[in-house]
């Protein structure tokens, strides 16, 4: 596939993101609340928690998705 074709395809959509606590219920709830279908998900990254920090620092998911 030519490089120019790849570039034009990748520029066809914008990417949004959000972070949530790392559990399946929170992930599914956030996707449903935001109206994000599974085919729009680009990636889900697990972010490790910070043990020596203040506040809610447990593991989290960083979700990347294609915006409509």
N, C-alpha and C positions, 0 to 999 in steps of 0.2 A: 504494500500500500504506500503510495507516495506521501512524503512528509507533509506537503501542503494540505492534503486531504485530512490527515490526522489533526492538524492545527485547526482547520475550519470546523471539524466535528467537535473538538474540545471547547471551542469558543461558542458553541450553540446553546449552552446553558450556564446559569449561575449556580454556585454552590453555597448553600447555607449550612450552618452548624449550630449545635447546642451541646451542653454537658448535663448529665443527670447521674444520680447514684447508680452504681454498677449492680443492678438487679433486673431480672427479666420483666417483672411487673412494672417497674418504673419506665423501662425502655418502651414496652408495648403501650403504656398509658400516654407517654409523651408523643409517640408516633401517631396514636389515634387522635389526641388532642390537637395536634398540629396538622392533621389530615395528610400525613405522609405515607404513601403506599410503599410496599416493599420494593417495587421496581425503581423507585426514586432514591433508594439508599445507595450511597457511593461507598462508605466505609464506616465501621464502628471500631474505635480504638479504646482499649482499656488503659486508663490512667491510674497508676499506683497511688495509694493514699500517702499522706505526709504525717508521720508519727510525731514529729516534734513541732507541729504548727498549731495555732489556735483555730477554733471553729470547726466546721464540718469538713474534715480532711480525709474521709474514707475513700476507697476506690470509686472511680467514676468512669462513665462511658463518654467519649467524645464522638458525636455522630455527625457525619458529613452527608448531605443529601442534595439532590438536584432541586432547585426552586422551580415552581410551576410558571 
